[in-house]
Amino acid sequence: VRLIAAGMGEEGGKDELPKLAGLARELGFCVRVLIDSDKPGSDADLLAKLAGLAEQVIRLPERTAVERALTRGLPADAQRAALSVINDLYELGLNVDDLADAALEAAIVKNLKKKGGLHQPFVAALPEGVIPPLAARVLDALTQPATGQPALIELPGL
């Protein structure tokens, strides 16, 4: 199993997914794709291309970027603990203790988007046993047996 990010820039890398999926298929890999849905209605052409290349396409709930998939549904104390760790390690300049619980998710999403490469450290900084609920749904969907037909799986929101 190999997980590959299509792009690390500010615009993400969705448009690169067909190229990556096609190359992976040519190399003999089974291809499964995770796509966000932060701009609903904008991915019809992309989804059509991917349907011919991937055995499974999983789309996050409407208006959900990958960063939200890592934060939505997490308890505030877990969000605060992980944000404190990456704030200290990567010098984000936040006063995490002053953030209201209701402001934590937005602060995390903003900083994960702003400073690329913090997604994995954020997840690693979560307290032991704490798993982002939406990310767990994605992993569950990815591990389901292939049906032999391209499948689009639309994950419901939390």
TORPA-4810 file (N, C-alpha, C, O; in nm, 3 decimals):
<nodes>
NODE_1_0.085_-0.117_0.000_0.000_0.000_0.000_0.090_0.123_0.000_0.183_0.132_0.079_V
NODE_2_0.061_0.215_-0.088_0.133_0.342_-0.094_0.031_0.454_-0.096_-0.063_0.451_-0.175_R
NODE_3_0.049_0.552_-0.011_-0.035_0.671_-0.010_0.046_0.784_-0.071_0.159_0.809_-0.030_L
NODE_4_-0.013_0.851_-0.169_0.058_0.957_-0.239_-0.029_1.082_-0.239_-0.147_1.076_-0.273_I
NODE_5_0.030_1.194_-0.202_-0.041_1.323_-0.209_-0.023_1.378_-0.350_0.089_1.383_-0.400_A
NODE_6_-0.132_1.418_-0.412_-0.126_1.468_-0.549_-0.059_1.604_-0.558_-0.003_1.638_-0.662_A
NODE_7_-0.064_1.682_-0.454_-0.004_1.815_-0.458_0.011_1.871_-0.320_-0.067_1.841_-0.230_G
NODE_8_0.110_1.952_-0.303_0.136_2.011_-0.172_0.124_2.163_-0.175_0.150_2.228_-0.074_M
NODE_9_0.087_2.221_-0.289_0.077_2.366_-0.298_-0.051_2.417_-0.236_-0.131_2.340_-0.183_G
NODE_10_-0.070_2.547_-0.244_-0.190_2.609_-0.186_-0.317_2.563_-0.255_-0.423_2.559_-0.193_E
NODE_11_-0.309_2.529_-0.382_-0.427_2.487_-0.457_-0.449_2.337_-0.449_-0.542_2.286_-0.512_E
NODE_12_-0.368_2.266_-0.374_-0.383_2.121_-0.367_-0.329_2.057_-0.493_-0.236_2.110_-0.554_G
NODE_13_-0.386_1.946_-0.532_-0.333_1.879_-0.650_-0.436_1.792_-0.719_-0.399_1.697_-0.788_G
NODE_14_-0.563_1.823_-0.701_-0.668_1.739_-0.759_-0.650_1.717_-0.908_-0.674_1.607_-0.959_K
NODE_15_-0.608_1.821_-0.978_-0.596_1.809_-1.124_-0.487_1.711_-1.164_-0.483_1.666_-1.279_D
NODE_16_-0.398_1.678_-1.073_-0.291_1.581_-1.102_-0.335_1.437_-1.077_-0.264_1.344_-1.116_E
NODE_17_-0.449_1.418_-1.014_-0.493_1.283_-0.980_-0.506_1.189_-1.100_-0.462_1.074_-1.090_L
NODE_18_-0.565_1.232_-1.212_-0.573_1.139_-1.325_-0.436_1.092_-1.374_-0.419_0.975_-1.410_P
NODE_19_-0.339_1.182_-1.377_-0.203_1.143_-1.420_-0.144_1.040_-1.323_-0.089_0.938_-1.366_K
NODE_20_-0.156_1.069_-1.194_-0.102_0.975_-1.095_-0.174_0.841_-1.098_-0.111_0.736_-1.091_L
NODE_21_-0.307_0.846_-1.109_-0.385_0.722_-1.113_-0.351_0.640_-1.237_-0.337_0.518_-1.230_A
NODE_22_-0.338_0.707_-1.350_-0.303_0.638_-1.474_-0.166_0.573_-1.466_-0.149_0.458_-1.507_G
NODE_23_-0.068_0.645_-1.414_0.066_0.590_-1.398_0.065_0.471_-1.303_0.127_0.368_-1.331_L
NODE_24_-0.005_0.484_-1.194_-0.011_0.374_-1.097_-0.074_0.250_-1.159_-0.028_0.138_-1.136_A
NODE_25_-0.179_0.269_-1.237_-0.243_0.154_-1.305_-0.146_0.090_-1.404_-0.137_-0.033_-1.411_R
NODE_26_-0.074_0.173_-1.480_0.024_0.120_-1.576_0.131_0.037_-1.505_0.185_-0.058_-1.562_E
NODE_27_0.162_0.074_-1.383_0.262_0.001_-1.306_0.205_-0.121_-1.235_0.277_-0.194_-1.167_L
NODE_28_0.075_-0.143_-1.250_0.012_-0.262_-1.194_-0.048_-0.245_-1.056_-0.088_-0.344_-0.995_G
NODE_29_-0.056_-0.124_-1.006_-0.115_-0.100_-0.875_-0.267_-0.095_-0.884_-0.323_-0.053_-0.984_F
NODE_30_-0.332_-0.139_-0.779_-0.475_-0.113_-0.762_-0.485_0.030_-0.713_-0.414_0.070_-0.621_C
NODE_31_-0.572_0.108_-0.773_-0.577_0.251_-0.745_-0.706_0.288_-0.673_-0.816_0.257_-0.719_V
NODE_32_-0.688_0.355_-0.561_-0.800_0.412_-0.485_-0.767_0.558_-0.459_-0.653_0.593_-0.427_R
NODE_33_-0.868_0.642_-0.474_-0.845_0.786_-0.468_-0.933_0.847_-0.361_-1.050_0.812_-0.347_V
NODE_34_-0.876_0.939_-0.285_-0.951_1.021_-0.190_-0.950_1.164_-0.242_-0.845_1.219_-0.273_L
NODE_35_-1.069_1.222_-0.252_-1.080_1.359_-0.302_-1.164_1.441_-0.205_-1.262_1.392_-0.148_I
NODE_36_-1.123_1.566_-0.186_-1.201_1.650_-0.095_-1.324_1.704_-0.167_-1.344_1.678_-0.286_D
NODE_37_-1.403_1.778_-0.094_-1.525_1.835_-0.152_-1.545_1.974_-0.096_-1.655_2.013_-0.058_S
NODE_38_-1.435_2.050_-0.092_-1.445_2.183_-0.034_-1.510_2.284_-0.129_-1.550_2.392_-0.086_D
NODE_39_-1.520_2.249_-0.257_-1.589_2.334_-0.355_-1.691_2.247_-0.429_-1.666_2.204_-0.542_K
NODE_40_-1.806_2.222_-0.367_-1.907_2.132_-0.426_-1.945_2.172_-0.569_-1.956_2.290_-0.602_P
NODE_41_-1.964_2.069_-0.651_-2.007_2.092_-0.789_-1.896_2.121_-0.886_-1.921_2.133_-1.006_G
NODE_42_-1.773_2.131_-0.838_-1.663_2.169_-0.927_-1.583_2.049_-0.978_-1.486_2.068_-1.052_S
NODE_43_-1.620_1.928_-0.941_-1.536_1.814_-0.972_-1.599_1.711_-1.066_-1.548_1.599_-1.075_D
NODE_44_-1.706_1.745_-1.135_-1.775_1.646_-1.218_-1.684_1.587_-1.325_-1.680_1.465_-1.343_A
NODE_45_-1.610_1.671_-1.396_-1.520_1.621_-1.501_-1.408_1.536_-1.442_-1.373_1.432_-1.497_D
NODE_46_-1.354_1.579_-1.331_-1.248_1.504_-1.265_-1.297_1.368_-1.219_-1.229_1.268_-1.238_L
NODE_47_-1.415_1.364_-1.160_-1.471_1.236_-1.114_-1.495_1.141_-1.231_-1.475_1.020_-1.218_L
NODE_48_-1.537_1.195_-1.344_-1.558_1.111_-1.463_-1.426_1.051_-1.511_-1.421_0.934_-1.547_A
NODE_49_-1.321_1.130_-1.512_-1.188_1.079_-1.552_-1.140_0.972_-1.455_-1.090_0.867_-1.497_K
NODE_50_-1.157_0.998_-1.327_-1.108_0.904_-1.226_-1.186_0.773_-1.227_-1.131_0.668_-1.194_L
NODE_51_-1.312_0.778_-1.266_-1.394_0.656_-1.270_-1.334_0.553_-1.365_-1.349_0.433_-1.343_A
NODE_52_-1.265_0.599_-1.468_-1.203_0.507_-1.563_-1.063_0.463_-1.522_-1.004_0.377_-1.587_G
NODE_53_-1.011_0.520_-1.416_-0.873_0.491_-1.375_-0.861_0.423_-1.239_-0.764_0.352_-1.212_L
NODE_54_-0.959_0.446_-1.154_-0.949_0.398_-1.016_-1.058_0.296_-0.987_-1.169_0.305_-1.040_A
NODE_55_-1.026_0.200_-0.903_-1.128_0.103_-0.865_-1.220_0.160_-0.758_-1.328_0.107_-0.732_E
NODE_56_-1.177_0.268_-0.696_-1.257_0.329_-0.592_-1.219_0.476_-0.580_-1.101_0.510_-0.575_Q
NODE_57_-1.321_0.563_-0.574_-1.300_0.705_-0.550_-1.384_0.740_-0.427_-1.505_0.720_-0.425_V
NODE_58_-1.318_0.792_-0.326_-1.386_0.830_-0.202_-1.386_0.982_-0.195_-1.281_1.045_-0.206_I
NODE_59_-1.504_1.038_-0.177_-1.512_1.184_-0.167_-1.557_1.223_-0.028_-1.653_1.168_0.026_R
NODE_60_-1.487_1.319_0.029_-1.522_1.371_0.161_-1.657_1.440_0.156_-1.704_1.477_0.048_L
NODE_61_-1.722_1.457_0.272_-1.852_1.525_0.274_-1.843_1.665_0.213_-1.737_1.727_0.209_P
NODE_62_-1.956_1.712_0.165_-1.962_1.844_0.103_-1.902_1.951_0.194_-1.922_1.951_0.315_E
NODE_63_-1.828_2.039_0.132_-1.759_2.150_0.199_-1.657_2.101_0.302_-1.638_2.164_0.406_R
NODE_64_-1.592_1.990_0.271_-1.492_1.936_0.363_-1.358_1.921_0.292_-1.344_1.841_0.199_T
NODE_65_-1.262_1.998_0.337_-1.124_1.984_0.290_-1.055_1.877_0.376_-1.107_1.840_0.481_A
NODE_66_-0.941_1.830_0.332_-0.867_1.728_0.405_-0.838_1.775_0.547_-0.845_1.696_0.642_V
NODE_67_-0.805_1.902_0.563_-0.773_1.955_0.696_-0.892_1.942_0.791_-0.874_1.913_0.909_E
NODE_68_-1.011_1.964_0.740_-1.131_1.948_0.824_-1.155_1.801_0.857_-1.204_1.768_0.965_R
NODE_69_-1.120_1.713_0.765_-1.135_1.569_0.791_-1.046_1.525_0.906_-1.076_1.425_0.973_A
NODE_70_-0.938_1.597_0.930_-0.848_1.563_1.040_-0.888_1.625_1.173_-0.837_1.587_1.278_L
NODE_71_-0.981_1.721_1.169_-1.017_1.792_1.293_-1.162_1.771_1.335_-1.192_1.768_1.455_T
NODE_72_-1.252_1.758_1.240_-1.395_1.751_1.271_-1.425_1.632_1.361_-1.384_1.520_1.334_R
NODE_73_-1.497_1.658_1.468_-1.538_1.553_1.561_-1.438_1.522_1.670_-1.465_1.440_1.758_G
NODE_74_-1.322_1.587_1.667_-1.224_1.565_1.774_-1.264_1.645_1.897_-1.312_1.758_1.885_L
NODE_75_-1.245_1.589_2.016_-1.272_1.667_2.137_-1.177_1.787_2.146_-1.063_1.781_2.099_P
NODE_76_-1.225_1.895_2.206_-1.146_2.018_2.215_-1.013_1.994_2.285_-0.911_2.051_2.245_A
NODE_77_-1.010_1.911_2.390_-0.883_1.890_2.461_-0.781_1.820_2.371_-0.661_1.846_2.383_D
NODE_78_-0.826_1.731_2.283_-0.734_1.664_2.190_-0.685_1.763_2.084_-0.567_1.762_2.048_A
NODE_79_-0.775_1.846_2.035_-0.734_1.948_1.937_-0.630_2.042_1.998_-0.529_2.074_1.935_Q
NODE_80_-0.657_2.085_2.120_-0.567_2.180_2.187_-0.429_2.116_2.210_-0.326_2.181_2.189_R
NODE_81_-0.428_1.991_2.254_-0.301_1.923_2.281_-0.217_1.910_2.154_-0.098_1.939_2.155_A
NODE_82_-0.280_1.868_2.045_-0.206_1.851_1.920_-0.161_1.985_1.863_-0.049_1.998_1.813_A
NODE_83_-0.249_2.085_1.870_-0.212_2.218_1.821_-0.096_2.275_1.902_-0.007_2.338_1.846_L
NODE_84_-0.096_2.253_2.032_0.015_2.300_2.117_0.148_2.239_2.073_0.250_2.307_2.066_S
NODE_85_0.145_2.109_2.042_0.268_2.041_2.001_0.320_2.098_1.869_0.438_2.134_1.860_V
NODE_86_0.233_2.108_1.768_0.284_2.158_1.639_0.315_2.307_1.646_0.402_2.356_1.573_I
NODE_87_0.246_2.380_1.732_0.277_2.522_1.752_0.420_2.537_1.805_0.495_2.622_1.758_N
NODE_88_0.456_2.456_1.902_0.590_2.464_1.960_0.697_2.412_1.863_0.802_2.474_1.847_D
NODE_89_0.670_2.300_1.799_0.768_2.240_1.708_0.794_2.322_1.583_0.907_2.332_1.536_L
NODE_90_0.688_2.382_1.529_0.699_2.451_1.401_0.686_2.602_1.413_0.671_2.672_1.312_Y
NODE_91_0.691_2.652_1.535_0.692_2.796_1.563_0.581_2.870_1.487_0.607_2.961_1.408_E
NODE_92_0.457_2.829_1.511_0.343_2.890_1.444_0.307_3.026_1.503_0.238_3.105_1.440_L
NODE_93_0.355_3.053_1.623_0.330_3.182_1.684_0.191_3.199_1.743_0.143_3.311_1.758_G
NODE_94_0.126_3.089_1.777_-0.008_3.096_1.835_-0.001_3.094_1.987_0.090_3.034_2.045_L
NODE_95_-0.097_3.158_2.051_-0.112_3.144_2.195_-0.229_3.046_2.214_-0.344_3.087_2.233_N
NODE_96_-0.197_2.919_2.208_-0.299_2.813_2.205_-0.387_2.816_2.329_-0.506_2.788_2.320_V
NODE_97_-0.330_2.849_2.444_-0.409_2.850_2.567_-0.517_2.958_2.567_-0.616_2.947_2.639_D
NODE_98_-0.499_3.062_2.486_-0.596_3.171_2.480_-0.709_3.145_2.380_-0.808_3.219_2.378_D
NODE_99_-0.697_3.040_2.299_-0.801_3.011_2.201_-0.922_2.947_2.269_-0.907_2.854_2.349_L
NODE_100_-1.040_2.996_2.236_-1.163_2.935_2.286_-1.179_2.798_2.221_-1.132_2.777_2.109_A
NODE_101_-1.243_2.706_2.290_-1.265_2.573_2.234_-1.329_2.580_2.095_-1.290_2.506_2.005_D
NODE_102_-1.426_2.670_2.078_-1.497_2.682_1.950_-1.407_2.734_1.838_-1.442_2.720_1.721_A
NODE_103_-1.293_2.794_1.872_-1.203_2.851_1.771_-1.090_2.755_1.733_-1.014_2.784_1.640_A
NODE_104_-1.077_2.644_1.803_-0.964_2.554_1.780_-0.964_2.494_1.639_-0.861_2.497_1.571_L
NODE_105_-1.077_2.440_1.596_-1.081_2.374_1.464_-1.039_2.471_1.354_-0.959_2.436_1.268_E
NODE_106_-1.093_2.592_1.356_-1.059_2.690_1.253_-0.910_2.726_1.257_-0.847_2.741_1.152_A
NODE_107_-0.854_2.739_1.377_-0.711_2.771_1.388_-0.625_2.656_1.335_-0.523_2.680_1.269_A
NODE_108_-0.665_2.535_1.363_-0.589_2.419_1.314_-0.596_2.413_1.162_-0.493_2.398_1.096_I
NODE_109_-0.716_2.423_1.107_-0.734_2.416_0.961_-0.651_2.524_0.893_-0.581_2.498_0.795_V
NODE_110_-0.660_2.646_0.944_-0.585_2.758_0.885_-0.436_2.729_0.885_-0.369_2.752_0.784_K
NODE_111_-0.383_2.680_0.994_-0.239_2.657_1.003_-0.194_2.534_0.925_-0.082_2.533_0.873_N
NODE_112_-0.277_2.431_0.916_-0.241_2.315_0.833_-0.237_2.355_0.686_-0.152_2.308_0.611_L
NODE_113_-0.329_2.442_0.644_-0.331_2.488_0.505_-0.216_2.584_0.477_-0.152_2.578_0.371_K
NODE_114_-0.189_2.673_0.573_-0.090_2.778_0.554_0.052_2.724_0.547_0.133_2.767_0.465_K
NODE_115_0.082_2.630_0.632_0.219_2.579_0.641_0.214_2.431_0.602_0.193_2.344_0.686_K
NODE_116_0.235_2.404_0.474_0.225_2.268_0.421_0.313_2.170_0.496_0.417_2.206_0.551_G
NODE_117_0.269_2.045_0.498_0.348_1.940_0.560_0.318_1.915_0.707_0.385_1.834_0.770_G
NODE_118_0.218_1.984_0.762_0.188_1.967_0.905_0.077_1.866_0.932_0.046_1.839_1.048_L
NODE_119_0.018_1.812_0.828_-0.093_1.718_0.848_-0.049_1.597_0.930_-0.112_1.564_1.030_H
NODE_120_0.056_1.532_0.887_0.103_1.412_0.958_0.151_1.446_1.099_0.114_1.375_1.193_Q
NODE_121_0.230_1.552_1.119_0.269_1.585_1.257_0.150_1.618_1.347_0.152_1.587_1.466_P
NODE_122_0.045_1.681_1.291_-0.074_1.709_1.371_-0.137_1.579_1.419_-0.168_1.564_1.538_F
NODE_123_-0.157_1.485_1.327_-0.219_1.357_1.364_-0.131_1.283_1.465_-0.181_1.225_1.561_V
NODE_124_0.000_1.285_1.443_0.092_1.217_1.535_0.089_1.281_1.674_0.116_1.214_1.773_A
NODE_125_0.056_1.410_1.680_0.054_1.482_1.808_-0.076_1.462_1.886_-0.086_1.503_2.001_A
NODE_126_-0.174_1.399_1.824_-0.299_1.374_1.897_-0.272_1.279_2.014_-0.187_1.190_2.003_L
NODE_127_-0.342_1.296_2.123_-0.323_1.205_2.237_-0.346_1.059_2.196_-0.424_1.029_2.105_P
NODE_128_-0.277_0.971_2.264_-0.287_0.828_2.234_-0.433_0.782_2.235_-0.509_0.813_2.326_E
NODE_129_-0.469_0.708_2.132_-0.603_0.652_2.122_-0.705_0.745_2.058_-0.818_0.703_2.033_G
NODE_130_-0.668_0.870_2.032_-0.761_0.965_1.969_-0.742_0.958_1.818_-0.633_0.980_1.766_V
NODE_131_-0.850_0.927_1.749_-0.847_0.913_1.604_-0.952_1.007_1.546_-1.068_1.004_1.589_I
NODE_132_-0.914_1.090_1.448_-1.014_1.176_1.385_-1.126_1.091_1.325_-1.099_1.006_1.240_P
NODE_133_-1.251_1.113_1.366_-1.362_1.027_1.321_-1.379_1.019_1.169_-1.404_0.912_1.116_P
NODE_134_-1.367_1.131_1.101_-1.386_1.130_0.956_-1.268_1.059_0.887_-1.288_0.987_0.790_L
NODE_135_-1.149_1.080_0.937_-1.033_1.010_0.882_-1.048_0.859_0.903_-1.007_0.780_0.817_A
NODE_136_-1.105_0.818_1.014_-1.128_0.675_1.040_-1.227_0.619_0.938_-1.212_0.506_0.892_A
NODE_137_-1.329_0.698_0.903_-1.425_0.653_0.801_-1.356_0.635_0.666_-1.384_0.540_0.593_R
NODE_138_-1.266_0.727_0.634_-1.191_0.717_0.507_-1.110_0.587_0.505_-1.115_0.512_0.408_V
NODE_139_-1.037_0.562_0.613_-0.955_0.440_0.618_-1.042_0.315_0.611_-1.004_0.217_0.547_L
NODE_140_-1.157_0.318_0.674_-1.249_0.204_0.667_-1.294_0.182_0.523_-1.297_0.068_0.476_D
NODE_141_-1.331_0.289_0.453_-1.375_0.277_0.314_-1.262_0.227_0.224_-1.285_0.146_0.135_A
NODE_142_-1.141_0.275_0.248_-1.026_0.234_0.166_-0.994_0.086_0.181_-0.938_0.025_0.090_L
NODE_143_-1.027_0.029_0.294_-0.992_-0.111_0.319_-1.102_-0.210_0.281_-1.088_-0.331_0.302_T
NODE_144_-1.211_-0.160_0.225_-1.318_-0.249_0.181_-1.275_-0.319_0.053_-1.204_-0.261_-0.028_Q
NODE_145_-1.317_-0.443_0.033_-1.281_-0.515_-0.089_-1.334_-0.444_-0.214_-1.442_-0.383_-0.212_P
NODE_146_-1.256_-0.453_-0.321_-1.299_-0.394_-0.447_-1.416_-0.476_-0.503_-1.423_-0.597_-0.483_A
NODE_147_-1.506_-0.407_-0.572_-1.623_-0.474_-0.629_-1.601_-0.517_-0.773_-1.684_-0.588_-0.830_T
NODE_148_-1.491_-0.474_-0.832_-1.466_-0.501_-0.973_-1.521_-0.392_-1.063_-1.487_-0.386_-1.181_G
NODE_149_-1.604_-0.307_-1.010_-1.659_-0.193_-1.082_-1.608_-0.066_-1.015_-1.597_-0.061_-0.893_Q
NODE_150_-1.576_0.038_-1.095_-1.537_0.164_-1.032_-1.648_0.211_-0.938_-1.766_0.208_-0.975_P
NODE_151_-1.612_0.253_-0.821_-1.712_0.294_-0.723_-1.682_0.434_-0.672_-1.567_0.467_-0.641_A
NODE_152_-1.785_0.516_-0.665_-1.774_0.647_-0.602_-1.842_0.636_-0.468_-1.962_0.608_-0.459_L
NODE_153_-1.766_0.659_-0.364_-1.820_0.654_-0.228_-1.825_0.796_-0.174_-1.721_0.860_-0.155_I
NODE_154_-1.945_0.844_-0.149_-1.965_0.978_-0.093_-1.980_0.962_0.057_-2.079_0.908_0.105_E
NODE_155_-1.881_1.009_0.132_-1.889_0.996_0.277_-1.988_1.098_0.333_-1.986_1.214_0.293_L
NODE_156_-2.072_1.056_0.425_-2.164_1.151_0.488_-2.089_1.236_0.592_-1.984_1.196_0.642_P
NODE_157_-2.142_1.351_0.622_-2.084_1.437_0.724_-2.103_1.378_0.862_-2.178_1.283_0.881_G
NODE_158_-2.034_1.437_0.958_-2.047_1.392_1.097_-2.163_1.461_1.164_-2.191_1.436_1.282_L
</nodes>
